Amino acid sequence: MPKKERNTLYKVLLLLVKILLKSTLKVVGTEKIPKTGGFILASNHESVFDPLIIMLALYRLIKRFLLLNKKVYWITNITLLDRFYLSFLKKNCGCLPSTGRGLLKSISLLKDGNPIGIFPAGPNLDNEKNITRGKIGVAYMALLSGASVVPVACKCPKTNTFFQGLLGFFLLKRVKFGEPIRFPKKDRLYLKKHPDVVKNTIKIIMHEIAKISGGKYDP
């Protein structure tokens, strides 16, 4: 039986996000989220608020996961995690590096029943409507784990400057969840022999993100 984690800082930050942002958040589609098991949250990324409002939108579900000694993990830019003032997030807040090692860890966590959040196209902080080409990591996660992919659309204020970020706390933010997508589970050898399967998977995922976000997929 896995050792139970206290997740104290995780719970404190989650509560803080609720206090600061709940009054400015509008959520659509939470009934589409799987209630049990691991799943992948694949979202567009227009603002630094995005992971926070997704967590807040799933607040009740996350509390239930914590009771089961599970939590939402996030695939994060490795250089961001190396900054000394954010390094504590690696251990305490479920952040995983966007590397091969992080990918393998995420697959293991999904199989163990933990949700994983990822921004497949990376940041688009200029708030452009088009969804750019996604990286293949999310496709490998879905295909190797067999977990469902939940497309997510975030619409937040710009946060390119400190002032915009500060003002953003008081402006409306939206999160929309789409229908989960499940792909047939494959092994690494199969994917190595059939690279088109990976390409088609990422294309489907990005199209769904674009569809619910009101944008267009531009590979």
Buried (B, 14 or more C-beta within 10 A) or exposed (E): EEEEEEBEEBBEBBEEBBEEBEEBBEBBBBEEBBEEBBBBBBBBBBBBBBBBBBBBBBBEBBEEBBEEBBBBBBBBBBEEBEEEEEEEBBEBBBBBBBEEEBBBBBBEBBBEBBBBBBBBBBEBBEBEEEBBBBBBBBBBBBBBBBBBBBBBBBBBBBBEEEEBBEEBBEEEBBBBBBEBBEBEEBEEEEBEEEEEBBEEBBBBBBBBBBBBBEBEBEE
